[in-house]
Amino acid sequence: MNTVDVPDPPRWARIAGTVGWIAPILGFVPLHLPWIFGIPFLAHAESFDAWYHGRSNGTEDYPDGILGIPAGAFYLSLLTVLAILGGILSLGLIRPWGLTYPRWIPLLGGRRVPAWFPLTPTVLGSALMVVYALTLPVRIPQAIADASPADPFTITGALIGLPILLAWTVALPAAGWSYFRRTRRAHA
């Protein structure tokens, strides 16, 4: 199979793949970068510092940080790297380099990408996001009702983060479904 054997993604899949990379890369990452650097942008400044340095809201076990990095920064950095990888994955589901490794990649350049390689994280990531999204109708109203300055992120998460997550939750499996169908047909 080469990229010539695989049909181009339909318009709806290109839109899904585009939303699938824009949501995490241009939505999630810019919101989290200030937080990684200790800036409480759109967060409750009163509680942000305690959370960031591992003294509240689930970071108490790491008051000295992880690998010398404040616990909050470590956690947010990990989430940001995963979001970037997920955005690249989403884009690869609709681009030619998602079918054939680019020539500049040592040992693999020019070879076809096995369909399971992008589809495995697509299925696993989509399943996690869908399951999480199904809990939101119960969790979000409760979190907003309980929101206080002691929680640095609830309102920002509900008003900004939630739409980004929901867009990605729909877009990633849609782009993945198209990729599966297009690559399956090429093998048939």
N, C-alpha and C positions, 0 to 999 in steps of 0.2 A: 504494500500500500504506500502510495506517496500522496502528496497534497492534491495532485491532479485527480486521483481516484475518489477523493472525498468532496462532496458538494459543498459549496459555500453555505454558511449559516443563513437561514431565512431572516428577514428583517426583524421579526419579533425576538429572535435569539440574539441578534446583534445589539438590539436595545437592551435586552436582559444582561448580556455580557458587559455592556457599557455601564449600566447602572451598577452591576456587580463589582466593577473596579472603582467607579466614582464614589460609591457609598463609603467603603472603608478608606480609600486613599485620600479623597478630598473632603470627606465628611468626618470620619472617625479620627484620623491622624492629626489634622490641624487642631481639633478640639483638645486632644490629649497631650500634644507637645508642650504647651505652657505648664501643664500639671507635672509632667516629667521633670521639668526644670524648677519645680517648686513655686510656680506662679499660680495663684488661685483664681485664674480667669474663669468667670461664670460659676464659681463655686463659693460656698460660704467660707470666707476668709478666717472666721473665728475657729472653725473646726478643721479646716484644711491642713494647717501646720501639724496638728496632733496626728491626723491620719497619715500624712505624708511621712512623718518620722517614726511611725510604728507605735503610736500610743493610744489608738482608738479604732473603733469600727472594724474589727477583724485583723488588724495588723499588730495587735499587742504582743504577739509571739516573736516579733522581730524588731524590738526597740532600737537595736544597734544597726539595723539594716541587713542587707544580704550582699555579700561580697564587697562591703564598704559603700554600697549604694543605699540611700534611704529606702525603707520597705515600700512606700508608696511609689517611688520612682521606679523601683525594680519591677513591681507588679504592672504598672502602666507601660513600661518599656516592653515587657513581654507581650502584653495585649496589643501594643502598637505593631510590633514585629509580626505577630499573627495576622493582624488586619492587613498589613502590607502584603504578606504572602498570599492571603485570601484574595486581595485585589488583583495581584498578578495572576493567580489561578483563574479568576473570573475572566480576565482579559485573554488569557491563553486558550480558553474554551471557544473563542470566536476568531482567533488570529491564526495565520499559517504556522507560526512557531509553536503553537499548541499541538500541531500535527507532526512537524519535523523539527528536530533540534536545530537551532541556529548554527551555522558553520563555525562560529568562534568558540563554541563549547568543546573543550578538549575531549577526544575519544568518542564523543557522541554526535558531534556536528554533522549534519546532513542525514542522519539516520531518523527513521520514523519514531515518534513518541508512542510507546505502547498505550492503548486506550485506557487501560486500568490505572496508569500512572496519574493522570489528572482526575479521573473519575473517582478513585478511592477517596482522596481528601474532599472532593466535591460532595459525595454521598454522605460521608461522616460529618463534614461541616454543616451541610444542609440539614441533616437529621438533628444535630445539636441545636441549631438555630430555630428550627420549626418547633421542637419540643419546648425550648425556652420561650418562644413567642406565644405558644399556647397557654403558658402560665401567666402571661402579662395582663389579661383582663381582670384577674384577681389581684395580682401583686401590685400593679401600678396605682390603682385607686387607693389601696391601703397605704402604699409608700407615700403618696402625695398627702393623704390625710395625716400620716404620722411625721411628715417632714418637719424638721426643725433645724436650727443653726448647728445642732450637734452632728448632723449628717451633711457633709460637704457637697454631695452630688445629686441628691434625689430629684430636685426640680429640673436641673440641667439635663439629667438623664432622661427624664420623662418628656421634656419638651423638645430636646435636640437629639439626644442619643437614640431614643425609641424610634422616631421616623427613619433614621439612618439604618438602624438594625432591621426594621421591617422591610425597607426597600431591598436590602441585601438578602433577607430571608426569602423573598420572592424571586429575586433576580438570579441568585446562584443556582438553585435547582433548575430553573427554566433554561439557563445557558447550558447546564450540565446535561439536561435531557436532550437538547438539540445536539450537543457534541456526541452523546451516546448514539442517537439515531443516525447521525451522519457517518460516524466511524463504523457502526454496525453494518450499514448498507454497503460500505466499501469492502467489507469482508465477505458479504453474501455473494 
